[in-house]
Amino acid sequence: MRVDFNPAEMPRNDFYKLLTATVVPRPIAWVSTISHDGTANLAPHSFFSIASVTPPVVQFSSVGRKDTLRNIEATGEFVVNFTPEELFEQINDTATDFPHGVSEFEAAAIEAEPSLRVKPPRVAASPVAFECELHSTLRIGDGTVVFGRVVHAVVSDDVLVDGHPEISKLRPLSRLGKNEWGTVSGVRDLARIRHEDWQGPAADR
Ligand SMILES: Cc1cc2nc3c(=O)[nH]c(=O)nc-3n(C[C@H](O)[C@H](O)[C@H](O)COP(=O)(O)O)c2cc1C
């Protein structure tokens, strides 16, 4: 038996909870920005993905109008910082609804470091950062999708093996439903099958 849900007949928050509980696990963009008066801002966004490879463009959605979105609209720049397990509570601290003008870097005691190509700072303890210039925004309902062209990437050598980021060293956090967060506890390897090597459906092999 399957249970049907009609979003048109459900309170907004109930369908939101269904969506976020089932579109899982979601990677988290820890987005740093600066306001036009120079206050640095930092907030996690799990509605996050890659939009394009050439040019390299990442995307995240702001649900509602938040400081992150306002700063990006004002300055045209942001940084996506990677969220490793060891920064779990710091990341959550930066999701607190501090009043406008309060820097999450200061309030949550997160060390910043200068970026190379953009004005918003990077999170010093995060092993990966994508420095982005605003490509475009797209308003959909109560959300705004922000597309950022990656103009520079930096990766700590601690997480590189033979020059490539290694999942067991990155230890990414993800967002699940409710207040749940995920960690990577198992990694399986399976190569894609070329048509010339196809030997029938998995269930029959
Ligand atoms: C793990 C996590 C993921 C989140 N993902 C999103 C998201 O994708 N979009 C969004 O608008 N808010 C998201 N939030 C909530 C924002 O981080 C929160 O509203 C924050 O205060 C916004 O900060 P700002 O006003 O400084 O931009 C998330 C919060 C957490 C803890």
The ligand as a Gaussian input file, in Angstrom:
#p B3LYP/6-31G(d) Opt

LIG

0 1
 C       21.688000      22.480000       8.115000
 C       20.853000      23.665000       7.736000
 C       20.483000      23.858000       6.424000
 C       19.744000      24.979000       6.036000
 N       19.407000      25.129000       4.729000
 C       18.735000      26.227000       4.326000
 C       18.440000      26.424000       2.951000
 O       18.771000      25.612000       2.080000
 N       17.794000      27.573000       2.601000
 C       17.421000      28.510000       3.529000
 O       16.837000      29.525000       3.159000
 N       17.691000      28.345000       4.840000
 C       18.357000      27.234000       5.252000
 N       18.655000      27.068000       6.578000
 C       18.294000      28.125000       7.531000
 C       19.306000      29.293000       7.488000
 O       20.627000      28.843000       7.705000
 C       18.927000      30.306000       8.583000
 O       17.664000      30.860000       8.276000
 C       19.949000      31.401000       8.760000
 O       19.647000      32.153000       9.926000
 C       20.006000      32.383000       7.583000
 O       21.012000      33.316000       7.895000
 P       21.148000      34.743000       7.210000
 O       19.892000      35.520000       7.515000
 O       22.368000      35.303000       7.881000
 O       21.331000      34.520000       5.743000
 C       19.351000      25.931000       7.008000
 C       19.701000      25.724000       8.343000
 C       20.426000      24.599000       8.720000
 C       20.802000      24.388000      10.153000

